[in-house]
Amino acid sequence: MRRAKVAAGDGVSMATMFTAARPEEILLPVKPWFVPVTLFVGLMANMLPLSGVVLTLKPDFLALVLLYWCIQEPRLIGVGVAWCLGLLMDVADATVFGQHALAYAVLAYAAEYFRRRVLRFPPWQQAAQVAVLLLFCSALVALVRVVGGAPLPRWTYVIGSLTGALLWPPLTVLLQWPQRPTRSPGEF
């Protein structure tokens, strides 16, 4: 009988593990190593050699992870870190030096400005606001490229930002997972 209760309790904790934290839920502090690791993974995901439809659908993973941390941990990640990551992305992408830096710095500032507004909503509703921020970031990158002499991008350029917004809820769950406190089998 006790074993059945424990198994049932584990099922509840497994279900809550795959959902975003509720506003009233208290998360553990983020581990100091976790933020740079996720940002590095975002940078590496941007560098994946993709082509065709997958390349069109690919969001700016580094901007997405950066946006998440700017909203969730504004004391750790801000405009200065975003600027440095943008310069790193420019070097890694071999593009005009400063275009991602400018876009990421503006994204970080906008995330800080709209932080409280975004956090009021559940992740699936946050995705609409994230889409606007990611579209603005992509537009800044495109603007710098066009001013530098590149041709206007095709309309498919915005699809990556929309894909990033669709990835926001699972990304939120994934990045909150290590911060979730372990629960005893009797807790709900």
ABEGO torsion letter per residue (X at the ends): XAAAAAAAAAAAAAAAAABBBBAABBBBBBBAAAAAAAAAAAAAAAABBBBEAAAAABBBAAAAAAAAAAAABAAABBAAAAAAAAAAAAAAAGBBBGAAAAAAAAAAAAAAAAAAAAAABBAAAAAAAAAAAAAAAAAAAAAAAAAAGBBBBBAAAAAAAAAAAAAAAAAAAAAAAAABBBBBAABX
